[in-house]
Structure formats: C-alpha cells, structure tokens
Amino acid sequence: MQSERRRAPRHPFTARAEIIDEKESVRTVSRVSDLSLHGCYVEMVNPLPQGTNVLMEIYTETEFLETHATVVYFEPKQGMGLTFTEMPAFFAGVLNKWLEQAGKQKAY
C-alpha cells in the first residue's frame, strides 16, 4: 500500500485549465479534477512527462488563477499531477477562496 505523500488535503474541483509547456511553448486545454493548496490533478489524454515545467491557467465561471507548476507524476492517457511552484500573492488568495468553497461543499 502506497503511503500518502500530499502536504495538504485534496478537494474535488472542476474547472477548465490551460497548460503551457514552458520549454516547447505549446498550449493545451484540459480540465482540473481536484485541487489542493500545493497542486492539482489535470485530466489529459497526452500528459506531459514528469519534471516538465509549465505555466498553468485555471478558469471558473467568474475567476481565474495563473501559476507556474511542475509535473510530479503522470498516468498515460489519463492525466497528471502538478505541484505549484511560483504563485503571485493575488492568485494565492483566489486559490484559498476556491479551497474554502470546495471544503464547504465536501462537508454537506
């Protein structure tokens, strides 16, 4: 049994995401399926390799978040886990708001 390595709880969270491979300058549209304080899981048919640095944009109906991230693991034809690396303070506030809302929804 694999031990839990996450530093913060994950919350189900659905939003559109755009992933830009910083080395290749390629933009891919995908979907976030869960979110935590330190990262997220993105569903993608062709996930990027572990260690790839990306610029990520996450969009809800009313807000967006932009952050740098690194691929920490991938599942072929399914998706990839990202850890946030550099996030401006304004977007950290947006992330905290989304996590608070997701936590409340999970409680019901």
PyMOL commands that set and color helices and strands:
alter all, ss='L'
color gray80, all
select helices_A, chain A and resi 89-107
alter helices_A, ss='H'
color red, helices_A
select strands_A, chain A and resi 11-21+26-35+39-43+53-59+64-75+79-86
alter strands_A, ss='S'
color yellow, strands_A
deselect
rebuild
show_as cartoon
